Amino acid sequence: MNRRATGAAGGTAKGPAGGPRRWREAAEEALYGPEGFFVRHAPAAHFRTSVHASPLFAGAVAELLRRVDEMLGRPGELALIDYGAGRGELLTGVLAALPALPGDLAARVRPHAVERAPRPDGLDPAVAWSADPPRGSVGLLFANEWLDDVPVDVAETGGDGVPRYVLVDADGTEHPGEPVSGEDARWLDRWWSLPPEPGARAEIGRPRDAAWARAVSCLERGLAVAVDYAHTRAARPPLGTLTGYRDGREVRPVPDGRCDLTAHVALDACAAAAERTGAPATGPGLPLTQREALRALGVSGARPPLALASSDPAAYVRLLGRAGEAAELTGPAGLGAFTWLLQPRGIPLPPPWGVHGEAGDRPSG
């Protein structure tokens, strides 16, 4: 899984010195502090993502960029912003795929990586690199498995039936905290209402809403896309999703800087927050499975015709390999189950999604 910079704003309540803290503060330090996980580790060394699974993923993003370019009227400069860029793998793949597309798109693209980690050695000098996004951009913003690493607080229903903040020690031991209040309580009431039964848990996604709205607002016009493990208000997980990852394995979430800390994303809440970002208008978010999105962008797991094995064995083997990679990217029980949130800003959705008004038929909540 992809684990990236947060860009999240706002403070969190601290516990006593050396004592338990809310999960949001503990995770922020464990992931992005001076000795944080992402400061010391390259994500690709720990997580297999769609970007690493196959160059077909970057090729699909290149095709999406081409369609956004058409909707924008082919501007002289077209931004491609990778939000939470890791080591720049996605941008590298997209830039490699662009020359195969028709027209002069490759010459007009301005790639920009948004990442808190230092710029990696050997990255294409054409790629701009910064911790903050460029403002007033026109083009495509793509955030692949970024929002799940924006730290959030965790709430749990106590024995008294009241949702309380969960506090955590550096060794992962949890304690009940004070009742959830203020904006956090209002967020839970709207987006993730906890039942009164003790032990029910939720991740309070308000920092992610703010982070996504801020990311989308860097576009003057274009399309913003978030890709993540996600859930909706109609089907929130009753025990939450907070977990850890290290060396490609799921582990107990411990905020000690030795593992990733991640939780699935309430993307419907993020989409609603982005719609309130002001002029130009940000349209309602269109949620799709990765399987649906990639198939619409030309990625199919269909096997090549068997007759090709006799007439052109090398081509058959090559296409068979591509079909296997596509099947991994679109498998409904694996990477294909990711959710893509397509959020247009100042333009209609590109085809095929903007042709028959699908965006209006899929409200974001």
BALOBA-1460 file (C-alpha; in Angstrom, 3 decimals):
// residues 365
<rec num="1" residu="m" x="0.000" y="0.000" z="0.000"/>
<rec num="2" residu="n" x="1.132" y="3.531" z="-0.753"/>
<rec num="3" residu="r" x="2.044" y="5.655" z="2.266"/>
<rec num="4" residu="r" x="2.667" y="9.345" z="1.745"/>
<rec num="5" residu="a" x="2.871" y="12.873" z="3.170"/>
<rec num="6" residu="t" x="-0.213" y="14.248" z="4.890"/>
<rec num="7" residu="g" x="-0.319" y="18.006" z="4.527"/>
<rec num="8" residu="a" x="-2.940" y="17.833" z="7.294"/>
<rec num="9" residu="a" x="-3.539" y="20.934" z="9.367"/>
<rec num="10" residu="g" x="-4.747" y="21.561" z="12.879"/>
<rec num="11" residu="g" x="-3.637" y="20.582" z="16.359"/>
<rec num="12" residu="t" x="-4.440" y="17.689" z="18.642"/>
<rec num="13" residu="a" x="-4.699" y="17.420" z="22.372"/>
<rec num="14" residu="k" x="-1.589" y="16.145" z="24.112"/>
<rec num="15" residu="g" x="-1.574" y="13.840" z="27.069"/>
<rec num="16" residu="p" x="0.790" y="14.307" z="30.009"/>
<rec num="17" residu="a" x="4.496" y="14.315" z="29.206"/>
<rec num="18" residu="g" x="5.503" y="10.769" z="28.369"/>
<rec num="19" residu="g" x="1.917" y="9.590" z="28.741"/>
<rec num="20" residu="p" x="-0.767" y="8.489" z="26.294"/>
<rec num="21" residu="r" x="-1.847" y="10.766" z="23.447"/>
<rec num="22" residu="r" x="-4.657" y="10.799" z="20.952"/>
<rec num="23" residu="w" x="-3.980" y="8.663" z="17.902"/>
<rec num="24" residu="r" x="-3.769" y="11.619" z="15.524"/>
<rec num="25" residu="e" x="-0.883" y="13.256" z="17.344"/>
<rec num="26" residu="a" x="0.897" y="9.956" z="17.975"/>
<rec num="27" residu="a" x="0.615" y="8.915" z="14.313"/>
<rec num="28" residu="e" x="1.777" y="12.288" z="13.013"/>
<rec num="29" residu="e" x="5.002" y="12.020" z="15.000"/>
<rec num="30" residu="a" x="5.469" y="8.311" z="14.250"/>
<rec num="31" residu="l" x="5.074" y="8.796" z="10.497"/>
<rec num="32" residu="y" x="6.439" y="12.262" z="9.792"/>
<rec num="33" residu="g" x="8.464" y="13.367" z="12.819"/>
<rec num="34" residu="p" x="12.280" y="13.625" z="12.804"/>
<rec num="35" residu="e" x="12.558" y="9.845" z="13.298"/>
<rec num="36" residu="g" x="9.287" y="9.085" z="11.513"/>
<rec num="37" residu="f" x="8.649" y="6.050" z="9.382"/>
<rec num="38" residu="f" x="8.487" y="7.956" z="6.099"/>
<rec num="39" residu="v" x="11.505" y="10.052" z="6.903"/>
<rec num="40" residu="r" x="13.633" y="6.912" z="7.242"/>
<rec num="41" residu="h" x="11.979" y="4.462" z="4.836"/>
<rec num="42" residu="a" x="11.118" y="4.356" z="1.133"/>
<rec num="43" residu="p" x="7.467" y="3.245" z="0.854"/>
<rec num="44" residu="a" x="8.220" y="0.880" z="-2.041"/>
<rec num="45" residu="a" x="10.418" y="-1.147" z="0.295"/>
<rec num="46" residu="h" x="7.366" y="-1.978" z="2.413"/>
<rec num="47" residu="f" x="4.222" y="-1.762" z="0.287"/>
<rec num="48" residu="r" x="3.162" y="-3.088" z="-3.107"/>
<rec num="49" residu="t" x="0.951" y="-0.524" z="-4.773"/>
<rec num="50" residu="s" x="-0.797" y="-0.289" z="-8.114"/>
<rec num="51" residu="v" x="2.063" y="1.905" z="-9.317"/>
<rec num="52" residu="h" x="4.567" y="-0.836" z="-8.529"/>
<rec num="53" residu="a" x="2.363" y="-3.677" z="-9.785"/>
<rec num="54" residu="s" x="2.444" y="-2.672" z="-13.439"/>
<rec num="55" residu="p" x="3.299" y="0.205" z="-15.801"/>
<rec num="56" residu="l" x="-0.273" y="-0.204" z="-17.067"/>
<rec num="57" residu="f" x="-1.396" y="1.876" z="-14.083"/>
<rec num="58" residu="a" x="0.774" y="4.832" z="-15.076"/>
<rec num="59" residu="g" x="-0.382" y="4.356" z="-18.659"/>
<rec num="60" residu="a" x="-4.002" y="4.649" z="-17.516"/>
<rec num="61" residu="v" x="-3.197" y="7.870" z="-15.637"/>
<rec num="62" residu="a" x="-1.539" y="9.175" z="-18.812"/>
<rec num="63" residu="e" x="-4.718" y="8.406" z="-20.755"/>
<rec num="64" residu="l" x="-6.803" y="10.153" z="-18.096"/>
<rec num="65" residu="l" x="-4.498" y="13.171" z="-18.378"/>
<rec num="66" residu="r" x="-5.077" y="13.189" z="-22.150"/>
<rec num="67" residu="r" x="-8.848" y="13.263" z="-21.629"/>
<rec num="68" residu="v" x="-8.579" y="16.056" z="-19.054"/>
<rec num="69" residu="d" x="-6.409" y="17.980" z="-21.514"/>
<rec num="70" residu="e" x="-9.195" y="17.748" z="-24.097"/>
<rec num="71" residu="m" x="-11.761" y="19.037" z="-21.577"/>
<rec num="72" residu="l" x="-9.473" y="21.975" z="-20.788"/>
<rec num="73" residu="g" x="-9.047" y="22.915" z="-24.449"/>
<rec num="74" residu="r" x="-5.402" y="21.819" z="-24.667"/>
<rec num="75" residu="p" x="-3.759" y="24.629" z="-22.659"/>
<rec num="76" residu="g" x="-0.189" y="25.694" z="-23.369"/>
<rec num="77" residu="e" x="0.909" y="24.247" z="-20.028"/>
<rec num="78" residu="l" x="-0.835" y="21.292" z="-18.397"/>
<rec num="79" residu="a" x="-0.156" y="20.491" z="-14.746"/>
<rec num="80" residu="l" x="0.243" y="16.904" z="-13.570"/>
<rec num="81" residu="i" x="0.371" y="16.986" z="-9.774"/>
<rec num="82" residu="d" x="1.177" y="13.800" z="-7.868"/>
<rec num="83" residu="y" x="-0.016" y="14.472" z="-4.335"/>
<rec num="84" residu="g" x="1.916" y="12.308" z="-1.885"/>
<rec num="85" residu="a" x="4.464" y="11.310" z="-4.525"/>
<rec num="86" residu="g" x="6.691" y="8.984" z="-2.514"/>
<rec num="87" residu="r" x="9.830" y="8.659" z="-4.609"/>
<rec num="88" residu="g" x="8.193" y="9.893" z="-7.817"/>
<rec num="89" residu="e" x="7.404" y="6.456" z="-9.266"/>
<rec num="90" residu="l" x="4.002" y="7.414" z="-10.681"/>
<rec num="91" residu="l" x="5.224" y="10.595" z="-12.355"/>
<rec num="92" residu="t" x="8.165" y="8.703" z="-13.832"/>
<rec num="93" residu="g" x="5.788" y="6.114" z="-15.280"/>
<rec num="94" residu="v" x="3.363" y="8.668" z="-16.686"/>
<rec num="95" residu="l" x="6.144" y="10.667" z="-18.335"/>
<rec num="96" residu="a" x="7.400" y="7.464" z="-19.950"/>
<rec num="97" residu="a" x="3.902" y="6.701" z="-21.287"/>
<rec num="98" residu="l" x="3.110" y="10.157" z="-22.721"/>
<rec num="99" residu="p" x="5.184" y="9.978" z="-25.926"/>
<rec num="100" residu="a" x="3.005" y="7.102" z="-27.143"/>
<rec num="101" residu="l" x="-0.110" y="9.298" z="-27.011"/>
<rec num="102" residu="p" x="-1.114" y="11.421" z="-30.005"/>
<rec num="103" residu="g" x="-0.366" y="15.128" z="-30.258"/>
<rec num="104" residu="d" x="2.061" y="17.325" z="-28.346"/>
<rec num="105" residu="l" x="0.834" y="16.453" z="-24.855"/>
<rec num="106" residu="a" x="4.257" y="15.342" z="-23.628"/>
<rec num="107" residu="a" x="5.759" y="18.740" z="-24.489"/>
<rec num="108" residu="r" x="3.071" y="20.687" z="-22.614"/>
<rec num="109" residu="v" x="2.928" y="18.660" z="-19.377"/>
<rec num="110" residu="r" x="4.430" y="20.206" z="-16.253"/>
<rec num="111" residu="p" x="4.898" y="17.420" z="-13.665"/>
<rec num="112" residu="h" x="4.969" y="18.372" z="-9.989"/>
<rec num="113" residu="a" x="5.519" y="16.059" z="-7.011"/>
<rec num="114" residu="v" x="4.028" y="17.106" z="-3.667"/>
<rec num="115" residu="e" x="5.901" y="15.267" z="-0.917"/>
<rec num="116" residu="r" x="7.395" y="16.017" z="2.481"/>
<rec num="117" residu="a" x="10.300" y="13.596" z="2.011"/>
<rec num="118" residu="p" x="13.447" y="14.906" z="0.273"/>
<rec num="119" residu="r" x="13.696" y="14.772" z="-3.496"/>
<rec num="120" residu="p" x="15.170" y="11.397" z="-4.514"/>
<rec num="121" residu="d" x="18.377" y="11.131" z="-6.488"/>
<rec num="122" residu="g" x="18.041" y="10.452" z="-10.191"/>
<rec num="123" residu="l" x="14.521" y="11.835" z="-10.632"/>
<rec num="124" residu="d" x="13.826" y="13.445" z="-14.013"/>
<rec num="125" residu="p" x="14.818" y="17.123" z="-13.649"/>
<rec num="126" residu="a" x="11.587" y="18.075" z="-15.403"/>
<rec num="127" residu="v" x="9.692" y="17.053" z="-12.239"/>
<rec num="128" residu="a" x="9.223" y="19.923" z="-9.789"/>
<rec num="129" residu="w" x="9.367" y="18.854" z="-6.126"/>
<rec num="130" residu="s" x="7.920" y="20.612" z="-3.086"/>
<rec num="131" residu="a" x="6.170" y="19.996" z="0.212"/>
<rec num="132" residu="d" x="3.332" y="22.324" z="-0.791"/>
<rec num="133" residu="p" x="1.257" y="22.158" z="-3.976"/>
<rec num="134" residu="p" x="1.520" y="24.718" z="-6.758"/>
<rec num="135" residu="r" x="-1.431" y="27.095" z="-6.669"/>
<rec num="136" residu="g" x="-3.580" y="28.120" z="-9.609"/>
<rec num="137" residu="s" x="-2.774" y="24.983" z="-11.584"/>
<rec num="138" residu="v" x="-4.671" y="23.795" z="-14.657"/>
<rec num="139" residu="g" x="-4.634" y="20.064" z="-15.205"/>
<rec num="140" residu="l" x="-4.828" y="16.792" z="-13.280"/>
<rec num="141" residu="l" x="-4.164" y="16.231" z="-9.587"/>
<rec num="142" residu="f" x="-3.720" y="12.571" z="-8.680"/>
<rec num="143" residu="a" x="-3.464" y="11.332" z="-5.078"/>
<rec num="144" residu="n" x="-2.773" y="7.600" z="-4.998"/>
<rec num="145" residu="e" x="-3.138" y="6.112" z="-1.509"/>
<rec num="146" residu="w" x="-2.362" y="9.411" z="0.175"/>
<rec num="147" residu="l" x="-5.421" y="10.198" z="2.274"/>
<rec num="148" residu="d" x="-5.211" y="6.946" z="4.243"/>
<rec num="149" residu="d" x="-1.972" y="8.281" z="5.731"/>
<rec num="150" residu="v" x="-3.404" y="11.585" z="6.887"/>
<rec num="151" residu="p" x="-3.468" y="10.907" z="10.664"/>
<rec num="152" residu="v" x="-6.844" y="10.918" z="12.372"/>
<rec num="153" residu="d" x="-8.169" y="10.516" z="15.874"/>
<rec num="154" residu="v" x="-9.919" y="7.303" z="16.862"/>
<rec num="155" residu="a" x="-13.162" y="7.220" z="18.835"/>
<rec num="156" residu="e" x="-14.600" y="4.266" z="20.744"/>
<rec num="157" residu="t" x="-17.907" y="3.883" z="22.534"/>
<rec num="158" residu="g" x="-17.239" y="3.452" z="26.243"/>
<rec num="159" residu="g" x="-19.058" y="1.379" z="28.796"/>
<rec num="160" residu="d" x="-21.311" y="4.373" z="29.446"/>
<rec num="161" residu="g" x="-22.410" y="4.447" z="25.791"/>
<rec num="162" residu="v" x="-20.503" y="7.678" z="25.117"/>
<rec num="163" residu="p" x="-17.989" y="7.985" z="22.224"/>
<rec num="164" residu="r" x="-14.574" y="8.775" z="23.700"/>
<rec num="165" residu="y" x="-11.214" y="9.573" z="22.170"/>
<rec num="166" residu="v" x="-8.817" y="6.631" z="22.194"/>
<rec num="167" residu="l" x="-5.438" y="7.442" z="23.735"/>
<rec num="168" residu="v" x="-2.356" y="5.405" z="22.909"/>
<rec num="169" residu="d" x="1.079" y="4.817" z="24.438"/>
<rec num="170" residu="a" x="4.246" y="4.536" z="22.358"/>
<rec num="171" residu="d" x="4.025" y="0.731" z="22.697"/>
<rec num="172" residu="g" x="0.491" y="0.666" z="21.248"/>
<rec num="173" residu="t" x="-1.375" y="0.220" z="24.554"/>
<rec num="174" residu="e" x="-4.706" y="2.052" z="24.367"/>
<rec num="175" residu="h" x="-6.714" y="3.891" z="27.023"/>
<rec num="176" residu="p" x="-10.125" y="5.594" z="27.020"/>
<rec num="177" residu="g" x="-9.951" y="9.372" z="26.902"/>
<rec num="178" residu="e" x="-12.393" y="12.237" z="27.281"/>
<rec num="179" residu="p" x="-15.725" y="12.257" z="25.424"/>
<rec num="180" residu="v" x="-15.567" y="13.330" z="21.782"/>
<rec num="181" residu="s" x="-16.727" y="16.940" z="21.530"/>
<rec num="182" residu="g" x="-16.988" y="19.991" z="19.297"/>
<rec num="183" residu="e" x="-16.375" y="19.658" z="15.559"/>
<rec num="184" residu="d" x="-15.274" y="16.051" z="15.973"/>
<rec num="185" residu="a" x="-18.587" y="15.141" z="17.586"/>
<rec num="186" residu="r" x="-20.487" y="16.912" z="14.831"/>
<rec num="187" residu="w" x="-18.451" y="15.058" z="12.210"/>
<rec num="188" residu="l" x="-19.311" y="11.720" z="13.817"/>
<rec num="189" residu="d" x="-22.991" y="12.640" z="13.982"/>
<rec num="190" residu="r" x="-23.051" y="13.371" z="10.255"/>
<rec num="191" residu="w" x="-20.630" y="10.842" z="8.807"/>
<rec num="192" residu="w" x="-19.995" y="7.956" z="11.192"/>
<rec num="193" residu="s" x="-22.609" y="7.671" z="13.902"/>
<rec num="194" residu="l" x="-21.426" y="5.278" z="16.602"/>
<rec num="195" residu="p" x="-23.927" y="2.918" z="18.238"/>
<rec num="196" residu="p" x="-24.187" y="2.880" z="22.055"/>
<rec num="197" residu="e" x="-22.728" y="-0.628" z="22.356"/>
<rec num="198" residu="p" x="-19.298" y="-0.553" z="24.050"/>
<rec num="199" residu="g" x="-16.338" y="-1.221" z="21.767"/>
<rec num="200" residu="a" x="-17.735" y="0.293" z="18.546"/>
<rec num="201" residu="r" x="-14.977" y="2.336" z="16.883"/>
<rec num="202" residu="a" x="-14.619" y="5.054" z="14.260"/>
<rec num="203" residu="e" x="-11.817" y="7.062" z="12.715"/>
<rec num="204" residu="i" x="-12.696" y="10.762" z="12.812"/>
<rec num="205" residu="g" x="-12.017" y="11.823" z="9.229"/>
<rec num="206" residu="r" x="-12.233" y="15.589" z="9.664"/>
<rec num="207" residu="p" x="-8.471" y="16.168" z="9.024"/>
<rec num="208" residu="r" x="-8.747" y="14.197" z="5.786"/>
<rec num="209" residu="d" x="-11.717" y="16.271" z="4.656"/>
<rec num="210" residu="a" x="-9.652" y="19.422" z="5.191"/>
<rec num="211" residu="a" x="-6.578" y="17.932" z="3.500"/>
<rec num="212" residu="w" x="-8.521" y="16.882" z="0.406"/>
<rec num="213" residu="a" x="-10.369" y="20.189" z="0.138"/>
<rec num="214" residu="r" x="-7.049" y="22.015" z="0.369"/>
<rec num="215" residu="a" x="-5.503" y="19.772" z="-2.284"/>
<rec num="216" residu="v" x="-8.403" y="20.257" z="-4.699"/>
<rec num="217" residu="s" x="-8.304" y="24.029" z="-4.195"/>
<rec num="218" residu="c" x="-4.803" y="24.210" z="-5.717"/>
<rec num="219" residu="l" x="-6.460" y="23.575" z="-9.087"/>
<rec num="220" residu="e" x="-7.758" y="26.602" z="-10.929"/>
<rec num="221" residu="r" x="-9.429" y="24.191" z="-13.344"/>
<rec num="222" residu="g" x="-9.129" y="20.496" z="-13.929"/>
<rec num="223" residu="l" x="-9.757" y="17.158" z="-12.312"/>
<rec num="224" residu="a" x="-8.703" y="15.899" z="-8.894"/>
<rec num="225" residu="v" x="-8.560" y="12.137" z="-8.291"/>
<rec num="226" residu="a" x="-8.108" y="10.360" z="-4.970"/>
<rec num="227" residu="v" x="-7.471" y="6.598" z="-4.961"/>
<rec num="228" residu="d" x="-7.719" y="4.713" z="-1.688"/>
<rec num="229" residu="y" x="-9.268" y="1.970" z="0.351"/>
<rec num="230" residu="a" x="-12.558" y="3.598" z="1.257"/>
<rec num="231" residu="h" x="-16.005" y="3.179" z="2.758"/>
<rec num="232" residu="t" x="-19.263" y="5.133" z="2.702"/>
<rec num="233" residu="r" x="-21.720" y="6.301" z="5.325"/>
<rec num="234" residu="a" x="-24.070" y="3.452" z="4.437"/>
<rec num="235" residu="a" x="-21.454" y="0.809" z="5.281"/>
<rec num="236" residu="r" x="-18.900" y="2.004" z="7.820"/>
<rec num="237" residu="p" x="-16.799" y="-0.766" z="9.420"/>
<rec num="238" residu="p" x="-18.116" y="-1.282" z="12.982"/>
<rec num="239" residu="l" x="-14.665" y="-1.649" z="14.551"/>
<rec num="240" residu="g" x="-12.749" y="0.852" z="12.405"/>
<rec num="241" residu="t" x="-9.799" y="0.002" z="10.157"/>
<rec num="242" residu="l" x="-6.665" y="1.356" z="11.853"/>
<rec num="243" residu="t" x="-3.737" y="-0.985" z="11.261"/>
<rec num="244" residu="g" x="0.007" y="-1.088" z="10.685"/>
<rec num="245" residu="y" x="2.223" y="-2.284" z="7.809"/>
<rec num="246" residu="r" x="5.883" y="-3.223" z="7.818"/>
<rec num="247" residu="d" x="7.977" y="-5.217" z="5.342"/>
<rec num="248" residu="g" x="4.896" y="-5.948" z="3.246"/>
<rec num="249" residu="r" x="2.948" y="-7.457" z="6.159"/>
<rec num="250" residu="e" x="0.042" y="-6.225" z="8.231"/>
<rec num="251" residu="v" x="1.118" y="-5.684" z="11.832"/>
<rec num="252" residu="r" x="-0.335" y="-4.322" z="15.052"/>
<rec num="253" residu="p" x="-0.545" y="-0.498" z="14.868"/>
<rec num="254" residu="v" x="2.143" y="0.864" z="17.181"/>
<rec num="255" residu="p" x="3.142" y="4.570" z="16.962"/>
<rec num="256" residu="d" x="6.862" y="4.004" z="17.454"/>
<rec num="257" residu="g" x="8.101" y="4.971" z="13.980"/>
<rec num="258" residu="r" x="8.825" y="1.390" z="12.941"/>
<rec num="259" residu="c" x="5.679" y="0.738" z="10.893"/>
<rec num="260" residu="d" x="3.186" y="2.529" z="8.698"/>
<rec num="261" residu="l" x="-0.070" y="3.549" z="10.357"/>
<rec num="262" residu="t" x="-3.060" y="3.631" z="8.039"/>
<rec num="263" residu="a" x="-6.848" y="3.584" z="8.068"/>
<rec num="264" residu="h" x="-9.418" y="3.416" z="5.272"/>
<rec num="265" residu="v" x="-10.926" y="6.693" z="4.101"/>
<rec num="266" residu="a" x="-14.452" y="8.102" z="4.365"/>
<rec num="267" residu="l" x="-14.196" y="9.407" z="0.804"/>
<rec num="268" residu="d" x="-17.823" y="10.544" z="0.713"/>
<rec num="269" residu="a" x="-17.053" y="13.023" z="3.499"/>
<rec num="270" residu="c" x="-13.892" y="14.166" z="1.682"/>
<rec num="271" residu="a" x="-15.860" y="14.745" z="-1.521"/>
<rec num="272" residu="a" x="-18.480" y="16.837" z="0.274"/>
<rec num="273" residu="a" x="-15.762" y="18.970" z="1.889"/>
<rec num="274" residu="a" x="-14.098" y="19.632" z="-1.471"/>
<rec num="275" residu="e" x="-17.385" y="20.802" z="-2.965"/>
<rec num="276" residu="r" x="-17.309" y="23.695" z="-0.506"/>
<rec num="277" residu="t" x="-13.899" y="24.994" z="-1.650"/>
<rec num="278" residu="g" x="-15.383" y="27.982" z="-3.479"/>
<rec num="279" residu="a" x="-14.945" y="29.380" z="-6.976"/>
<rec num="280" residu="p" x="-14.475" y="27.929" z="-9.463"/>
<rec num="281" residu="a" x="-17.120" y="25.380" z="-8.688"/>
<rec num="282" residu="t" x="-15.949" y="21.959" z="-7.597"/>
<rec num="283" residu="g" x="-18.390" y="19.373" z="-8.836"/>
<rec num="284" residu="p" x="-19.790" y="16.442" z="-6.880"/>
<rec num="285" residu="g" x="-17.350" y="13.594" z="-6.535"/>
<rec num="286" residu="l" x="-17.918" y="10.515" z="-8.660"/>
<rec num="287" residu="p" x="-16.877" y="7.313" z="-6.855"/>
<rec num="288" residu="l" x="-15.780" y="4.317" z="-8.936"/>
<rec num="289" residu="t" x="-14.022" y="1.088" z="-8.162"/>
<rec num="290" residu="q" x="-10.517" y="0.879" z="-9.568"/>
<rec num="291" residu="r" x="-11.783" y="-1.970" z="-11.704"/>
<rec num="292" residu="e" x="-14.394" y="0.334" z="-13.279"/>
<rec num="293" residu="a" x="-11.999" y="3.244" z="-13.666"/>
<rec num="294" residu="l" x="-9.154" y="1.297" z="-15.266"/>
<rec num="295" residu="r" x="-11.432" y="-0.545" z="-17.662"/>
<rec num="296" residu="a" x="-12.846" y="2.799" z="-18.816"/>
<rec num="297" residu="l" x="-9.252" y="3.918" z="-19.426"/>
<rec num="298" residu="g" x="-8.432" y="0.899" z="-21.561"/>
<rec num="299" residu="v" x="-6.905" y="-1.533" z="-19.046"/>
<rec num="300" residu="s" x="-8.387" y="-4.982" z="-19.558"/>
<rec num="301" residu="g" x="-7.410" y="-8.373" z="-18.198"/>
<rec num="302" residu="a" x="-8.703" y="-10.179" z="-21.288"/>
<rec num="303" residu="r" x="-6.341" y="-12.869" z="-22.570"/>
<rec num="304" residu="p" x="-5.011" y="-12.528" z="-26.136"/>
<rec num="305" residu="p" x="-6.490" y="-14.871" z="-28.766"/>
<rec num="306" residu="l" x="-4.930" y="-18.330" z="-28.627"/>
<rec num="307" residu="a" x="-4.371" y="-18.280" z="-32.389"/>
<rec num="308" residu="l" x="-1.744" y="-15.585" z="-31.845"/>
<rec num="309" residu="a" x="0.403" y="-18.133" z="-30.019"/>
<rec num="310" residu="s" x="0.964" y="-19.905" z="-33.338"/>
<rec num="311" residu="s" x="1.225" y="-16.916" z="-35.652"/>
<rec num="312" residu="d" x="3.330" y="-14.664" z="-33.374"/>
<rec num="313" residu="p" x="4.501" y="-16.457" z="-30.192"/>
<rec num="314" residu="a" x="6.525" y="-13.486" z="-28.929"/>
<rec num="315" residu="a" x="3.562" y="-11.137" z="-29.225"/>
<rec num="316" residu="y" x="1.315" y="-13.689" z="-27.536"/>
<rec num="317" residu="v" x="3.658" y="-13.997" z="-24.562"/>
<rec num="318" residu="r" x="3.970" y="-10.210" z="-24.288"/>
<rec num="319" residu="l" x="0.206" y="-9.655" z="-24.393"/>
<rec num="320" residu="l" x="-0.377" y="-12.527" z="-21.981"/>
<rec num="321" residu="g" x="1.941" y="-10.836" z="-19.497"/>
<rec num="322" residu="r" x="0.064" y="-7.555" z="-19.878"/>
<rec num="323" residu="a" x="-3.233" y="-9.362" z="-19.339"/>
<rec num="324" residu="g" x="-1.871" y="-10.821" z="-16.105"/>
<rec num="325" residu="e" x="-0.775" y="-7.396" z="-14.886"/>
<rec num="326" residu="a" x="-4.149" y="-5.919" z="-15.828"/>
<rec num="327" residu="a" x="-5.930" y="-8.711" z="-13.981"/>
<rec num="328" residu="e" x="-3.971" y="-7.886" z="-10.834"/>
<rec num="329" residu="l" x="-4.803" y="-4.191" z="-11.109"/>
<rec num="330" residu="t" x="-8.514" y="-4.828" z="-11.659"/>
<rec num="331" residu="g" x="-9.121" y="-7.925" z="-9.522"/>
<rec num="332" residu="p" x="-12.289" y="-7.268" z="-7.473"/>
<rec num="333" residu="a" x="-10.828" y="-8.964" z="-4.386"/>
<rec num="334" residu="g" x="-7.524" y="-7.061" z="-4.609"/>
<rec num="335" residu="l" x="-6.316" y="-3.808" z="-6.133"/>
<rec num="336" residu="g" x="-9.476" y="-3.525" z="-8.203"/>
<rec num="337" residu="a" x="-11.443" y="-2.907" z="-5.001"/>
<rec num="338" residu="f" x="-9.802" y="0.478" z="-4.423"/>
<rec num="339" residu="t" x="-12.128" y="3.454" z="-4.787"/>
<rec num="340" residu="w" x="-11.359" y="6.252" z="-7.243"/>
<rec num="341" residu="l" x="-12.947" y="9.592" z="-6.388"/>
<rec num="342" residu="l" x="-13.142" y="11.826" z="-9.464"/>
<rec num="343" residu="q" x="-13.774" y="15.462" z="-8.534"/>
<rec num="344" residu="p" x="-13.949" y="18.055" z="-11.351"/>
<rec num="345" residu="r" x="-13.124" y="21.696" z="-10.722"/>
<rec num="346" residu="g" x="-14.420" y="24.238" z="-13.186"/>
<rec num="347" residu="i" x="-14.871" y="21.649" z="-15.985"/>
<rec num="348" residu="p" x="-17.208" y="18.718" z="-16.680"/>
<rec num="349" residu="l" x="-15.985" y="15.209" z="-16.008"/>
<rec num="350" residu="p" x="-14.072" y="13.791" z="-18.974"/>
<rec num="351" residu="p" x="-15.612" y="10.983" z="-21.019"/>
<rec num="352" residu="p" x="-16.985" y="8.463" z="-20.500"/>
<rec num="353" residu="w" x="-18.112" y="9.735" z="-17.107"/>
<rec num="354" residu="g" x="-19.191" y="13.202" z="-18.205"/>
<rec num="355" residu="v" x="-21.107" y="12.181" z="-21.311"/>
<rec num="356" residu="h" x="-24.451" y="11.107" z="-19.861"/>
<rec num="357" residu="g" x="-24.518" y="13.025" z="-16.581"/>
<rec num="358" residu="e" x="-23.247" y="10.217" z="-14.370"/>
<rec num="359" residu="a" x="-21.706" y="12.699" z="-11.927"/>
<rec num="360" residu="g" x="-25.115" y="14.113" z="-11.148"/>
<rec num="361" residu="d" x="-26.495" y="10.640" z="-10.604"/>
<rec num="362" residu="r" x="-23.877" y="9.707" z="-7.986"/>
<rec num="363" residu="p" x="-24.204" y="12.205" z="-5.099"/>
<rec num="364" residu="s" x="-21.234" y="12.457" z="-2.743"/>
<rec num="365" residu="g" x="-23.313" y="12.793" z="0.421"/>
